Amino acid sequence: MKIKRKDKIIIFLSIIVMITASLILIYNITQILKYREGHPKDIAYTMRIEDSNNYEVILKANPFLTNDELDSSFSYITSLVNYINTNFTYQFAIDKKIPLNFDYYIKANIVSKTESDATTETLKPVWNKEFILTDHRIGTSNNSKITISENLRIDLDYYNDLVNLFKTTLNIPITSTIEVKLMVSIKGKLDNNINKDHYMLMSIPLDVQVFDIKTSTNYVSVETIYNKELPKKEISYLIIIIYISSIIAIIYIGMFIIQRTYNRYKSKFVLIRNKILKDYSDRIVTISNFVQDNKFKTINVTEFDELVDLANEAYEPILYWARKDTKESWFIIIRDNIIYRYVLSKKGS
Protein backbone atom coordinates (compact mmCIF):
# COMPACT_ATOMS: atom_id res chain seq x y z
CA MET A 1 0.00 0.00 0.00
CA LYS A 2 1.67 3.14 -1.28
CA ILE A 3 0.42 6.35 0.27
CA LYS A 4 0.52 9.58 -1.72
CA ARG A 5 2.79 12.40 -0.51
CA LYS A 6 -0.21 14.69 0.08
CA ASP A 7 -1.86 12.15 2.38
CA LYS A 8 1.41 11.49 4.19
CA ILE A 9 1.58 15.22 4.99
CA ILE A 10 -2.03 15.16 6.26
CA ILE A 11 -1.25 12.20 8.55
CA PHE A 12 2.01 13.80 9.77
CA LEU A 13 0.35 17.16 10.50
CA SER A 14 -2.54 15.44 12.28
CA ILE A 15 -0.11 13.64 14.59
CA ILE A 16 1.88 16.85 15.25
CA VAL A 17 -1.29 18.83 16.03
CA MET A 18 -2.59 16.07 18.36
CA ILE A 19 0.68 15.83 20.29
CA THR A 20 1.35 19.59 20.46
CA ALA A 21 -2.18 20.60 21.47
CA SER A 22 -2.41 17.80 24.04
CA LEU A 23 0.95 18.74 25.59
CA ILE A 24 -0.06 22.41 25.80
CA LEU A 25 -3.36 21.55 27.47
CA ILE A 26 -1.68 19.09 29.87
CA TYR A 27 0.85 21.78 30.78
CA ASN A 28 -1.98 24.25 31.46
CA ILE A 29 -3.69 21.68 33.70
CA THR A 30 -0.50 21.12 35.71
CA GLN A 31 -0.05 24.89 36.07
CA ILE A 32 -3.59 25.29 37.42
CA LEU A 33 -3.05 22.46 39.91
CA LYS A 34 0.41 23.68 40.90
CA TYR A 35 -0.58 27.31 41.41
CA ARG A 36 -4.19 26.86 42.56
CA GLU A 37 -3.30 28.91 45.65
CA GLY A 38 -1.72 31.65 43.49
CA HIS A 39 1.34 32.19 41.27
CA PRO A 40 4.57 33.44 42.91
CA LYS A 41 4.86 36.29 40.39
CA ASP A 42 1.51 37.67 41.59
CA ILE A 43 2.47 37.81 45.28
CA ALA A 44 2.10 41.30 46.79
CA TYR A 45 3.46 40.41 50.23
CA THR A 46 3.57 37.66 52.84
CA MET A 47 2.71 38.13 56.52
CA ARG A 48 3.97 35.93 59.36
CA ILE A 49 2.59 35.99 62.89
CA GLU A 50 4.03 34.35 65.97
CA ASP A 51 1.97 34.42 69.16
CA SER A 52 1.50 32.88 72.57
CA ASN A 53 -1.12 33.20 75.27
CA ASN A 54 0.40 31.78 78.40
CA TYR A 55 -1.53 31.92 81.64
CA GLU A 56 -1.31 30.74 85.23
CA VAL A 57 -4.22 30.25 87.59
CA ILE A 58 -3.25 31.47 91.06
CA LEU A 59 -5.05 29.60 93.88
CA LYS A 60 -6.36 30.69 97.26
CA ALA A 61 -4.89 29.01 100.31
CA ASN A 62 -6.67 25.68 100.70
CA PRO A 63 -6.12 22.26 102.32
CA PHE A 64 -6.59 20.34 99.06
CA LEU A 65 -3.94 21.54 96.59
CA THR A 66 -0.35 22.10 97.64
CA ASN A 67 0.53 24.15 94.55
CA ASP A 68 -0.03 27.91 94.62
CA GLU A 69 -0.65 28.00 90.88
CA LEU A 70 -1.85 25.74 88.07
CA ASP A 71 -1.02 25.80 84.36
CA SER A 72 -3.11 24.95 81.30
CA SER A 73 -2.87 21.20 81.86
CA PHE A 74 -5.61 21.34 84.54
CA SER A 75 -9.28 22.10 84.85
CA TYR A 76 -9.94 24.66 87.56
CA ILE A 77 -12.24 24.75 90.60
CA THR A 78 -13.85 28.19 90.71
CA SER A 79 -14.06 28.45 94.50
CA LEU A 80 -10.30 27.83 94.81
CA VAL A 81 -9.22 30.41 92.21
CA ASN A 82 -7.79 33.69 93.48
CA TYR A 83 -6.95 35.32 90.14
CA ILE A 84 -5.48 34.52 86.72
CA ASN A 85 -2.19 35.86 85.36
CA THR A 86 -1.98 35.90 81.57
CA ASN A 87 0.55 37.10 79.03
CA PHE A 88 -0.42 38.04 75.46
CA THR A 89 2.53 37.94 73.05
CA TYR A 90 1.97 38.93 69.41
CA GLN A 91 4.65 39.41 66.76
CA PHE A 92 3.77 40.55 63.24
CA ALA A 93 6.25 40.62 60.34
CA ILE A 94 5.94 41.39 56.63
CA ASP A 95 8.47 40.62 53.89
CA LYS A 96 8.37 44.21 52.52
CA LYS A 97 10.42 47.06 53.96
CA ILE A 98 7.66 49.55 54.76
CA PRO A 99 6.61 51.48 57.87
CA LEU A 100 3.69 49.96 59.78
CA ASN A 101 1.22 51.83 61.97
CA PHE A 102 -0.39 49.87 64.77
CA ASP A 103 -2.96 50.33 67.51
CA TYR A 104 -3.74 47.78 70.22
CA TYR A 105 -5.56 47.42 73.51
CA ILE A 106 -7.09 44.72 75.71
CA LYS A 107 -10.77 44.49 76.52
CA ALA A 108 -13.09 42.05 78.26
CA ASN A 109 -16.73 41.22 77.55
CA ILE A 110 -19.22 39.41 79.71
CA VAL A 111 -21.50 37.57 77.28
CA SER A 112 -24.65 36.06 78.78
CA LYS A 113 -27.32 33.93 77.10
CA THR A 114 -30.51 32.53 78.54
CA GLU A 115 -30.56 28.84 79.40
CA SER A 116 -32.74 26.96 76.93
CA ASP A 117 -35.75 24.98 78.12
CA ALA A 118 -38.64 23.13 76.48
CA THR A 119 -40.48 26.35 75.62
CA THR A 120 -37.66 28.84 75.01
CA GLU A 121 -34.59 28.71 72.84
CA THR A 122 -32.62 31.88 72.12
CA LEU A 123 -29.40 32.31 70.21
CA LYS A 124 -28.65 35.99 70.85
CA PRO A 125 -27.06 37.28 74.09
CA VAL A 126 -29.32 38.89 76.68
CA TRP A 127 -26.42 40.78 78.26
CA ASN A 128 -23.08 41.98 76.91
CA LYS A 129 -20.99 44.21 79.16
CA GLU A 130 -17.61 45.53 77.96
CA PHE A 131 -14.57 46.48 80.06
CA ILE A 132 -11.45 48.22 78.70
CA LEU A 133 -8.55 46.61 80.55
CA THR A 134 -5.67 48.55 78.96
CA ASP A 135 -5.61 51.88 77.14
CA HIS A 136 -5.02 52.13 73.40
CA ARG A 137 -1.35 52.03 72.53
CA ILE A 138 -0.45 53.57 69.18
CA GLY A 139 2.90 53.33 67.44
CA THR A 140 4.89 53.04 64.21
CA SER A 141 7.44 50.41 63.23
CA ASN A 142 9.99 51.19 60.50
CA ASN A 143 11.47 47.70 60.24
CA SER A 144 8.32 45.89 58.95
CA LYS A 145 7.94 44.17 62.29
CA ILE A 146 5.66 44.70 65.31
CA THR A 147 6.10 43.06 68.70
CA ILE A 148 3.50 43.29 71.47
CA SER A 149 3.74 41.77 74.94
CA GLU A 150 1.18 42.50 77.66
CA ASN A 151 0.77 40.98 81.11
CA LEU A 152 -2.67 41.02 82.67
CA ARG A 153 -4.30 40.00 85.94
CA ILE A 154 -7.90 38.76 85.74
CA ASP A 155 -9.96 38.89 88.96
CA LEU A 156 -12.45 36.09 88.32
CA ASP A 157 -14.49 36.75 91.50
CA TYR A 158 -15.30 40.26 90.29
CA TYR A 159 -16.90 39.01 87.07
CA ASN A 160 -18.68 36.12 88.80
CA ASP A 161 -20.21 38.55 91.29
CA LEU A 162 -21.54 40.71 88.45
CA VAL A 163 -23.16 37.71 86.79
CA ASN A 164 -24.75 36.59 90.07
CA LEU A 165 -26.09 40.10 90.65
CA PHE A 166 -27.66 40.13 87.17
CA LYS A 167 -29.28 36.73 87.71
CA THR A 168 -30.69 37.45 91.16
CA THR A 169 -31.92 40.93 90.28
CA LEU A 170 -33.72 39.98 87.08
CA ASN A 171 -34.41 36.34 88.01
CA ILE A 172 -33.24 35.11 84.60
CA PRO A 173 -31.37 31.80 84.26
CA ILE A 174 -28.29 32.51 82.14
CA THR A 175 -24.98 30.99 81.07
CA SER A 176 -22.13 33.47 80.95
CA THR A 177 -18.57 33.75 79.65
CA ILE A 178 -15.86 36.33 80.10
CA GLU A 179 -14.02 36.95 76.82
CA VAL A 180 -10.65 38.66 77.20
CA LYS A 181 -9.24 39.96 73.89
CA LEU A 182 -6.03 41.56 72.74
CA MET A 183 -7.21 43.73 69.82
CA VAL A 184 -4.58 44.70 67.22
CA SER A 185 -5.06 46.98 64.22
CA ILE A 186 -2.25 47.24 61.63
CA LYS A 187 -2.03 49.57 58.64
CA GLY A 188 0.63 50.02 55.95
CA LYS A 189 0.93 51.41 52.43
CA LEU A 190 1.71 49.16 49.46
CA ASP A 191 0.16 48.60 46.04
CA ASN A 192 -2.37 46.62 48.07
CA ASN A 193 -2.83 48.60 51.27
CA ILE A 194 -2.37 46.62 54.48
CA ASN A 195 -5.37 46.89 56.78
CA LYS A 196 -5.56 44.07 59.31
CA ASP A 197 -7.66 43.70 62.45
CA HIS A 198 -6.49 40.76 64.54
CA TYR A 199 -7.34 39.50 67.98
CA MET A 200 -6.20 36.94 70.53
CA LEU A 201 -9.02 35.58 72.67
CA MET A 202 -9.14 33.96 76.09
CA SER A 203 -12.58 32.57 76.98
CA ILE A 204 -13.52 31.66 80.58
CA PRO A 205 -16.93 30.32 81.72
CA LEU A 206 -18.52 32.22 84.62
CA ASP A 207 -20.78 31.13 87.47
CA VAL A 208 -19.73 27.47 87.21
CA GLN A 209 -18.11 25.18 89.74
CA VAL A 210 -15.35 23.90 87.42
CA PHE A 211 -14.09 25.45 84.20
CA ASP A 212 -11.54 25.20 81.41
CA ILE A 213 -9.88 28.13 79.66
CA LYS A 214 -10.00 28.24 75.87
CA THR A 215 -7.81 30.38 73.62
CA SER A 216 -8.21 31.24 69.94
CA THR A 217 -7.26 33.77 67.25
CA ASN A 218 -8.86 35.13 64.05
CA TYR A 219 -5.75 34.85 61.85
CA VAL A 220 -3.35 32.28 60.42
CA SER A 221 0.36 32.12 61.16
CA VAL A 222 1.33 32.70 57.50
CA GLU A 223 -0.81 34.61 54.99
CA THR A 224 0.11 35.45 51.41
CA ILE A 225 -1.64 38.33 49.66
CA TYR A 226 -1.80 38.46 45.86
CA ASN A 227 -2.02 41.44 43.51
CA LYS A 228 -5.04 39.99 41.74
CA GLU A 229 -8.00 38.01 42.93
CA LEU A 230 -7.50 34.26 42.83
CA PRO A 231 -9.98 32.23 40.77
CA LYS A 232 -12.51 30.23 42.75
CA LYS A 233 -11.88 26.50 43.06
CA GLU A 234 -15.09 25.74 41.17
CA ILE A 235 -13.88 27.81 38.20
CA SER A 236 -10.43 26.15 38.26
CA TYR A 237 -12.01 22.68 38.28
CA LEU A 238 -14.33 23.70 35.42
CA ILE A 239 -11.36 24.89 33.34
CA ILE A 240 -9.55 21.59 34.01
CA ILE A 241 -12.63 19.63 32.87
CA ILE A 242 -12.79 21.74 29.68
CA TYR A 243 -9.07 21.11 29.01
CA ILE A 244 -9.45 17.35 29.51
CA SER A 245 -12.51 17.30 27.23
CA SER A 246 -10.53 19.27 24.64
CA ILE A 247 -7.67 16.73 24.76
CA ILE A 248 -10.11 13.87 24.20
CA ALA A 249 -11.81 15.74 21.33
CA ILE A 250 -8.48 16.61 19.65
CA ILE A 251 -7.26 13.01 19.84
CA TYR A 252 -10.61 11.72 18.54
CA ILE A 253 -10.66 14.15 15.59
CA GLY A 254 -6.99 13.47 14.78
CA MET A 255 -7.48 9.70 14.82
CA PHE A 256 -10.59 10.11 12.68
CA ILE A 257 -8.64 12.10 10.06
CA ILE A 258 -5.76 9.59 10.08
CA GLN A 259 -8.11 6.60 9.85
CA ARG A 260 -10.08 8.21 7.04
CA THR A 261 -6.89 8.96 5.12
CA TYR A 262 -5.69 5.36 5.48
CA ASN A 263 -9.10 4.04 4.43
CA ARG A 264 -8.67 5.65 1.02
CA TYR A 265 -6.00 3.07 0.34
CA LYS A 266 -7.99 0.08 1.58
CA SER A 267 -10.18 -1.89 -0.78
CA LYS A 268 -13.92 -1.88 -0.40
CA PHE A 269 -13.66 -5.57 0.49
CA VAL A 270 -11.40 -4.83 3.51
CA LEU A 271 -13.54 -1.95 4.73
CA ILE A 272 -16.78 -3.96 4.58
CA ARG A 273 -15.16 -7.03 6.19
CA ASN A 274 -13.62 -4.99 9.03
CA LYS A 275 -16.91 -3.21 9.68
CA ILE A 276 -18.81 -6.52 9.89
CA LEU A 277 -16.21 -8.05 12.21
CA LYS A 278 -16.32 -4.97 14.46
CA ASP A 279 -20.10 -4.46 14.54
CA TYR A 280 -20.90 -8.15 15.16
CA SER A 281 -17.87 -9.19 17.21
CA ASP A 282 -20.15 -10.73 19.86
CA ARG A 283 -21.95 -12.88 17.26
CA ILE A 284 -19.08 -14.03 15.04
CA VAL A 285 -16.79 -17.02 15.72
CA THR A 286 -13.59 -17.14 13.66
CA ILE A 287 -12.53 -20.59 12.44
CA SER A 288 -9.16 -21.49 10.93
CA ASN A 289 -10.45 -23.98 8.29
CA PHE A 290 -13.71 -25.14 6.88
CA VAL A 291 -14.36 -28.48 5.14
CA GLN A 292 -17.56 -28.61 3.15
CA ASP A 293 -19.22 -32.03 3.30
CA ASN A 294 -21.27 -33.15 0.29
CA LYS A 295 -24.16 -34.05 2.54
CA PHE A 296 -24.65 -30.33 3.33
CA LYS A 297 -26.68 -28.26 0.95
CA THR A 298 -25.29 -24.76 0.41
CA ILE A 299 -27.51 -21.69 0.07
CA ASN A 300 -25.85 -18.40 -0.76
CA VAL A 301 -27.27 -15.37 1.04
CA THR A 302 -27.02 -12.12 -0.87
CA GLU A 303 -27.23 -9.71 2.09
CA PHE A 304 -25.39 -10.03 5.39
CA ASP A 305 -28.42 -8.69 7.30
CA GLU A 306 -30.40 -11.73 6.14
CA LEU A 307 -27.73 -13.95 7.69
CA VAL A 308 -28.03 -12.01 10.96
CA ASP A 309 -31.82 -12.48 10.95
CA LEU A 310 -31.37 -16.21 10.43
CA ALA A 311 -28.83 -16.36 13.27
CA ASN A 312 -31.36 -14.66 15.54
CA GLU A 313 -34.06 -17.17 14.65
CA ALA A 314 -31.84 -20.23 14.96
CA TYR A 315 -29.83 -19.01 18.01
CA GLU A 316 -26.71 -20.03 16.11
CA PRO A 317 -23.34 -18.25 15.93
CA ILE A 318 -22.03 -16.87 12.66
CA LEU A 319 -18.85 -18.68 11.59
CA TYR A 320 -16.19 -16.61 9.87
CA TRP A 321 -13.62 -18.19 7.54
CA ALA A 322 -11.13 -16.39 5.30
CA ARG A 323 -10.37 -18.25 2.06
CA LYS A 324 -6.90 -17.06 1.11
CA ASP A 325 -6.73 -19.07 -2.11
CA THR A 326 -9.67 -17.22 -3.67
CA LYS A 327 -9.38 -14.03 -1.55
CA GLU A 328 -12.83 -14.51 -0.13
CA SER A 329 -14.37 -14.18 3.32
CA TRP A 330 -17.18 -16.56 4.24
CA PHE A 331 -19.81 -15.89 6.89
CA ILE A 332 -21.67 -19.10 7.60
CA ILE A 333 -24.57 -20.55 9.59
CA ILE A 334 -25.14 -24.31 9.64
CA ARG A 335 -28.75 -25.34 10.30
CA ASP A 336 -30.63 -28.60 9.50
CA ASN A 337 -27.82 -29.89 7.24
CA ILE A 338 -27.93 -26.65 5.26
CA ILE A 339 -25.06 -24.16 4.99
CA TYR A 340 -26.26 -20.61 4.74
CA ARG A 341 -23.34 -18.62 3.35
CA TYR A 342 -22.66 -14.96 2.76
CA VAL A 343 -19.54 -14.53 0.60
CA LEU A 344 -17.47 -11.34 0.54
CA SER A 345 -14.95 -11.30 -2.31
CA LYS A 346 -12.03 -9.09 -3.31
CA LYS A 347 -12.93 -9.41 -6.94
CA GLY A 348 -13.65 -6.04 -8.39
CA SER A 349 -12.77 -4.20 -5.18
DARAWO-V164286 format. One record per helix or strand. SS is the DSSP state (a for helix, b for strand). FROM is the first residue (numbers start at 1). LEN is the number of residues. Records with the same first field share a line. If there is no record, write none. Layout:
# DARAWO-V164286
SS=FROM-LEN ; FROM-LEN
This chain:
# DARAWO-V164286
a=5-30 ; 40-3 ; 78-3 ; 156-15 ; 233-31 ; 268-12 ; 304-11
b=43-17 ; 69-2 ; 76-2 ; 81-14 ; 100-15 ; 127-6 ; 137-5 ; 145-10 ; 174-15 ; 194-13 ; 210-2 ; 213-5 ; 222-5 ; 284-3 ; 297-4 ; 318-6 ; 328-8 ; 338-8
